[in-house]
Amino acid sequence: MTNPDFPITLDEIEALASRADVVIDRLRERLFAPDAEKRLDVRFNVRTASEMVGRTEKAIRDAEADGRLPEPEKDPNTGRRTGYSLAEVNRMREVFGTLPHRAPGDPATVLAVQNFKGGVGKSTVTVHLAQYLALKGYRVCVIDCDSQASTTSMFGLNPDVDVNENEDTLYPFFQHGGPSSLHYALRATYWPGVALIPANLGLYDAEYEFAARIMREEGFVLDRLRAGIESISDQFDVILLDPPPALGMISLSVLRAANALVVPAPPNNIDFGSTAHFLRMMSATLQELAEHGGARGYHFVKVLATKMNDQKGAHQVIKRMMDAVFPQDMLQAVLKDSAEIDNAAANLQSVYEITGPAARTETHKRCRTYLDAVGREIEVLIRKTWPSHHAALRKEGIL
C-alpha cells in the first residue's frame, strides 16, 4: 500500500535502478564490444621519433641500416614509412641509451593524485599523467584504488566483466592470509611501459576488511599497502595511486604509502572549499598516524588547478587567491576545462590516444599543450628526487 506522504516506493526505486542498468549495459555494449581489445594506434614520424629519442634522424636511419634497429615498416603502395609505434621508439631509446629510467639506488616515486572531493579531475589527471610519462619512456604502474574504477575503464577494461575482485584487485591483498606481494594483480596495458592494478565495485569490501582487522592489527592500515608497493617498486620508476574520493581506510593507506602528492582542485568556491577541508583533514590524519608510529613525509605536495575556465571571472579570482595563499605549493601549469577531454572520455579514450584529423584541430592542440605542461612540471619534480638525474637537471638549467 502506498503511503501518501511518501509516494515513491522501494519498488519504484528498484525499477528506476533497473532502467539505469539498461542504459549502462547499452553503453558498455558499444564501448566494450566483444573482441574489441583496445590498441594504441598512435604513430610517430621520424622527426618526432628523433625528438623523443634525443638523437638525429640520421642516427636513427644509420642504426636501421647497420642492423641495430629493425627496418621501418613501409606502405606497400607508396614505399613511405608508416611511422613508429611507442614500443619502437622505446627500442630506439634502449639502443641509444636514452631511456630516462631512475637508477637502482633512486627511490621509486609513489605519487597519489588525491582529494576527498569527487569530480575534481582525479582520474583524468592520473590517466593522462601515466600516459605522458610513458611517452617519455618511464616505467609506470597505475594502481586503481577506487571502487568506481574510472581509471580501470579508461585503460580498456570493463570492471564488471574483465576484473574479478577476488583475483585481480587490491582486495585479496587486504584480506587476512592474502598474497605477500602485489605481483598477482599486475597486468600489462596496451600502453607500452604502463602496467595496471585494476579495480571494480567489489574493492569497496576492502573497507570492511580494514575495519575488521584494525582492531586486531593496529599497524595494518598504516603498512599493508606500502608493503605491497615496495614488493613491486623495483620494476617501475613511477607508481601512480588513484584513491577513492572519500576519507576511508583505503584513502588512509594511500596517504601512508605515497611519497608524493598532487591535489587536483578546480578554482570554484565549492570545490576549493572541499580542497581546503581535505588539506586540514589530511594534516590532522597524518598527525594522528604519526602518534601511532606512522610518521610520513613527502618528496613534494602540490596543488593542481583543474577544470579552469578563463571565461569565468570567478575562476580567475579564486585562481589568483590560490596562487597568493599557496605561492610555493601550486603547480605553475593549469589543467584547463576542455571539451576535448570530455569527448575523449566519452569514448573511454585519453587525449593522448586521439589520432587522425581530430588530432590536428586547434582545440586538440591547446588541450594537449595544457596536459603536456602539467606532465612536464610533475616529471621535473619526480626527477629532482632521483640523485642519478641531478647532473642532467643541472645541465638543463633546472637545478
C-alpha positions in Angstrom: 0.0 0.0 0.0 1.4 3.4 -1.0 1.9 5.9 1.8 0.6 9.3 0.5 3.3 11.1 2.4 6.0 9.1 0.6 4.6 8.4 -2.9 7.9 6.9 -4.2 8.0 3.3 -3.1 11.0 1.0 -2.9 9.6 -1.0 -5.9 9.7 2.2 -7.9 13.3 2.9 -6.9 14.3 -0.6 -7.8 12.6 -0.1 -11.2 14.5 3.1 -11.7 17.8 1.3 -10.9 16.9 -1.4 -13.4 16.3 1.1 -16.1 19.6 2.8 -15.3 21.3 -0.6 -15.7 19.8 -1.0 -19.1 21.4 2.3 -20.2 24.7 1.3 -18.7 24.6 -2.1 -20.4 23.9 -0.4 -23.8 26.8 2.0 -23.3 29.1 -0.9 -22.4 28.0 -2.9 -25.4 29.2 -0.1 -27.6 32.4 0.7 -25.7 33.3 -2.8 -24.7 32.3 -4.8 -27.8 33.4 -8.4 -27.9 36.9 -8.8 -29.2 37.3 -5.0 -29.3 40.5 -5.0 -27.3 41.9 -1.5 -27.0 45.1 -0.8 -29.0 47.3 2.2 -29.1 47.2 3.4 -32.7 49.4 6.4 -32.2 52.4 6.5 -34.7 55.3 8.9 -34.8 57.2 10.1 -37.9 61.0 10.0 -37.9 61.3 13.7 -37.0 59.1 13.3 -33.9 60.8 10.0 -33.0 64.2 11.6 -33.2 63.0 14.4 -30.7 61.6 11.7 -28.4 64.7 9.6 -28.5 67.2 12.5 -28.3 69.1 11.6 -31.4 69.1 12.9 -35.0 67.1 11.5 -37.8 70.4 10.4 -39.5 71.4 8.5 -36.4 68.1 6.6 -36.5 68.5 5.8 -40.2 72.1 4.7 -39.7 71.1 2.3 -36.9 68.4 0.8 -39.2 70.9 0.5 -41.9 73.5 -1.3 -39.8 71.0 -3.6 -38.1 71.0 -2.1 -34.6 67.4 -1.2 -35.2 64.9 -3.2 -37.4 63.9 -1.8 -40.8 61.0 0.5 -40.5 57.6 -0.6 -41.8 56.6 1.0 -45.1 53.4 1.5 -47.0 53.4 -1.2 -49.8 51.8 1.3 -52.2 53.9 4.4 -51.6 57.1 2.9 -50.1 56.9 5.6 -47.4 57.5 4.9 -43.7 54.2 4.3 -41.8 55.7 5.7 -38.7 56.9 4.3 -35.4 54.9 2.9 -32.5 55.8 3.9 -28.9 57.3 0.4 -28.4 59.6 1.0 -31.4 60.5 4.4 -30.0 61.4 2.8 -26.7 63.5 0.3 -28.5 65.4 3.2 -30.1 65.9 4.7 -26.6 67.3 1.4 -25.5 69.7 1.2 -28.4 70.9 4.8 -27.9 71.0 4.7 -24.1 68.4 7.5 -23.7 65.8 5.7 -21.6 65.1 8.0 -18.6 64.8 5.3 -16.0 65.8 6.0 -12.4 69.0 4.4 -11.2 68.5 1.3 -8.9 69.6 3.4 -5.9 67.0 6.1 -6.6 63.6 5.9 -4.8 60.7 4.9 -6.9 58.2 7.8 -6.9 54.8 6.7 -5.4 52.5 9.5 -6.3 48.9 9.8 -5.1 46.5 12.0 -7.0 44.3 12.6 -4.1 41.4 14.8 -3.0 38.4 13.8 -0.9 36.0 15.6 -3.2 34.7 13.8 -6.3 34.5 15.4 -9.7 37.8 17.3 -9.4 39.6 15.5 -12.3 41.4 13.0 -10.2 41.2 10.1 -12.6 41.7 12.4 -15.6 45.0 13.6 -14.1 46.1 10.0 -13.2 45.4 8.6 -16.7 47.0 11.4 -18.7 50.0 11.7 -16.4 50.6 8.0 -16.7 50.5 8.2 -20.5 52.6 11.4 -20.6 55.3 9.6 -18.6 55.1 6.5 -20.8 55.6 8.7 -23.9 58.8 9.9 -22.2 60.0 6.4 -21.7 59.4 5.9 -18.0 58.2 2.6 -16.5 54.8 3.4 -14.9 52.4 1.4 -12.7 48.9 2.7 -12.1 47.1 1.3 -9.1 43.3 1.9 -9.2 42.3 2.1 -5.5 38.8 3.5 -6.2 35.9 1.0 -6.5 34.2 3.3 -9.1 37.0 2.1 -11.4 37.1 5.1 -13.7 40.8 4.7 -14.3 40.4 0.9 -15.0 37.7 1.7 -17.6 40.0 4.3 -19.3 42.6 1.6 -19.7 40.1 -0.5 -21.7 38.9 -3.0 -19.0 35.2 -3.5 -18.3 35.2 -3.6 -14.4 32.1 -5.8 -14.3 33.4 -8.4 -16.8 37.2 -8.2 -17.1 38.0 -7.7 -13.4 37.5 -10.2 -10.6 37.7 -8.5 -7.2 38.9 -11.8 -5.6 41.8 -12.2 -8.1 42.6 -9.0 -9.9 42.2 -6.1 -7.5 43.8 -5.0 -4.2 41.1 -6.7 -2.3 42.8 -10.1 -1.9 45.9 -8.4 -0.7 44.0 -6.7 2.1 42.4 -10.0 3.3 43.8 -12.0 6.2 46.2 -14.5 4.8 46.3 -12.7 1.4 49.2 -12.7 -1.0 52.6 -11.4 0.2 53.2 -9.2 -2.8 51.2 -7.3 -5.4 52.7 -9.2 -8.4 49.5 -11.3 -8.7 47.4 -8.2 -9.7 49.8 -6.6 -12.1 48.7 -6.6 -15.7 50.2 -5.1 -18.8 48.1 -2.5 -20.7 48.0 -1.6 -24.4 50.3 1.4 -23.5 54.0 0.2 -23.6 55.5 1.0 -20.3 52.3 1.2 -18.3 51.1 -1.6 -16.0 47.8 -1.6 -14.1 46.3 -3.0 -11.0 42.6 -2.6 -11.8 39.6 -2.1 -9.6 35.9 -2.7 -9.6 32.9 -2.3 -7.2 34.0 -5.3 -5.2 37.0 -3.4 -4.0 34.7 -1.4 -1.7 34.5 -4.6 0.5 38.1 -3.9 1.4 36.9 -1.0 3.6 35.1 -3.7 5.8 38.2 -5.9 5.7 40.2 -3.0 7.1 37.6 -2.2 9.8 37.6 -5.8 10.9 41.4 -6.1 11.1 42.3 -2.7 12.5 41.1 -3.8 16.0 43.5 -6.8 15.9 46.4 -5.3 14.0 46.9 -1.6 14.6 49.7 -1.2 12.1 47.8 -2.9 9.3 46.2 0.2 7.8 49.5 2.0 8.1 51.7 -0.5 6.5 49.9 -3.0 4.3 49.6 -1.1 1.0 53.0 0.4 1.5 54.5 -3.0 1.9 52.7 -4.2 -1.2 54.0 -1.3 -3.3 57.5 -2.0 -2.0 57.2 -5.6 -3.3 56.8 -4.3 -6.9 58.6 -1.0 -6.9 61.9 -2.3 -8.3 60.1 -2.8 -11.6 58.9 0.9 -12.0 60.1 4.4 -12.0 56.7 5.9 -11.0 53.7 4.3 -9.3 50.5 6.3 -9.5 47.7 5.8 -7.0 44.2 6.8 -7.7 42.3 6.6 -4.4 38.6 6.9 -3.6 37.2 10.5 -3.2 36.5 9.9 0.5 38.3 9.6 3.8 38.2 5.9 4.3 40.6 3.2 5.3 41.9 2.8 1.7 42.5 6.5 1.4 44.4 6.5 4.7 46.6 3.6 3.4 47.2 5.6 0.2 48.4 8.6 2.2 50.7 6.3 4.2 52.0 4.5 1.1 52.7 7.6 -1.1 55.9 9.6 -1.0 54.5 12.5 -3.2 51.0 14.0 -3.6 49.2 16.0 -6.2 45.9 17.5 -5.1 43.6 18.4 -8.0 41.4 21.5 -7.2 39.0 23.3 -9.5 39.0 27.1 -8.8 35.4 27.4 -7.7 34.1 28.1 -4.2 32.6 24.6 -3.5 35.5 22.6 -4.9 38.2 24.7 -3.4 36.4 24.8 -0.1 36.4 21.0 -0.2 40.1 21.0 -1.1 40.9 23.3 1.9 38.9 20.9 4.1 40.8 17.9 2.6 44.1 19.6 3.5 43.0 20.2 7.1 41.8 16.6 7.4 45.0 15.3 5.8 47.1 17.3 8.3 45.1 16.0 11.3 45.1 12.5 9.9 48.8 12.4 9.3 49.4 13.8 12.8 47.2 11.1 14.3 49.1 8.4 12.3 52.4 9.8 13.4 51.4 9.5 17.0 50.8 5.8 16.4 54.1 5.1 14.8 53.1 6.0 11.2 55.1 9.3 10.6 55.2 10.1 6.9 56.9 12.7 4.8 56.6 13.5 1.1 59.1 14.5 -1.5 56.6 17.1 -2.7 53.0 18.1 -2.2 51.5 20.2 -5.0 48.0 21.6 -5.7 47.0 21.5 -9.3 44.3 23.8 -10.6 41.9 21.7 -12.7 38.9 22.4 -14.9 39.9 26.1 -15.1 37.7 28.2 -17.3 39.3 31.5 -18.3 35.9 32.9 -19.4 34.6 32.7 -15.9 35.5 35.7 -13.8 35.0 33.7 -10.5 37.5 31.1 -11.7 40.1 33.8 -12.3 39.5 35.4 -8.9 39.8 32.1 -7.0 42.9 31.1 -9.0 44.6 34.3 -8.1 43.7 33.7 -4.5 45.0 30.2 -4.7 48.3 31.5 -6.1 48.5 34.1 -3.3 47.8 31.6 -0.5 49.9 28.8 -1.9 52.8 30.6 -3.6 55.2 27.7 -3.3 52.6 24.9 -3.4 50.7 25.5 -6.6 51.9 23.9 -9.8 52.5 26.6 -12.4 50.8 24.5 -15.0 47.0 24.6 -15.1 44.7 21.9 -16.5 42.0 24.0 -18.2 38.5 22.9 -18.8 38.3 21.3 -22.3 35.6 19.6 -24.3 38.4 17.6 -25.8 38.9 15.7 -22.5 35.2 15.2 -22.1 34.7 14.0 -25.7 37.6 11.6 -25.4 36.5 10.2 -22.1 33.0 9.6 -23.5 34.7 7.0 -25.8 37.0 5.8 -23.0 40.0 7.5 -24.6 42.6 9.9 -23.4 43.6 13.0 -25.3 46.9 11.3 -26.0 45.1 8.5 -27.9 43.4 10.7 -30.4 44.7 10.3 -33.9 44.0 11.4 -37.5 42.3 14.7 -38.4 40.9 15.0 -34.9 44.4 15.4 -33.6 45.1 18.3 -35.9 42.4 20.6 -34.6 43.2 23.8 -32.7 41.1 22.5 -29.8 43.1 19.3 -29.6 46.4 21.1 -29.8 45.5 23.6 -27.0 44.3 20.7 -24.8 47.5 18.7 -25.5 49.6 21.8 -24.5 47.8 22.0 -21.2 48.3 18.3 -20.4 51.9 18.4 -21.6 52.7 21.3 -19.3 51.2 19.5 -16.3 53.1 16.3 -17.1 56.4 18.2 -17.7 56.2 20.0 -14.4 55.5 16.9 -12.4 58.2 15.0 -14.3 60.8 17.6 -13.2 59.6 17.3 -9.6 60.0 13.5 -9.8 63.4 13.7 -11.4 64.6 16.0 -8.6 64.0 13.1 -6.1 66.4 10.9 -8.1 70.1 11.7 -7.4 71.1 10.0 -10.6 69.3 12.7 -12.6 70.7 15.7 -10.8 73.7 16.2 -13.2 71.3 16.1 -16.2 69.0 18.6 -14.5 71.9 20.9 -13.8 72.9 20.7 -17.4 69.3 21.6 -18.4 69.4 24.6 -16.0 66.7 23.2 -13.7 68.9 22.5 -10.6 
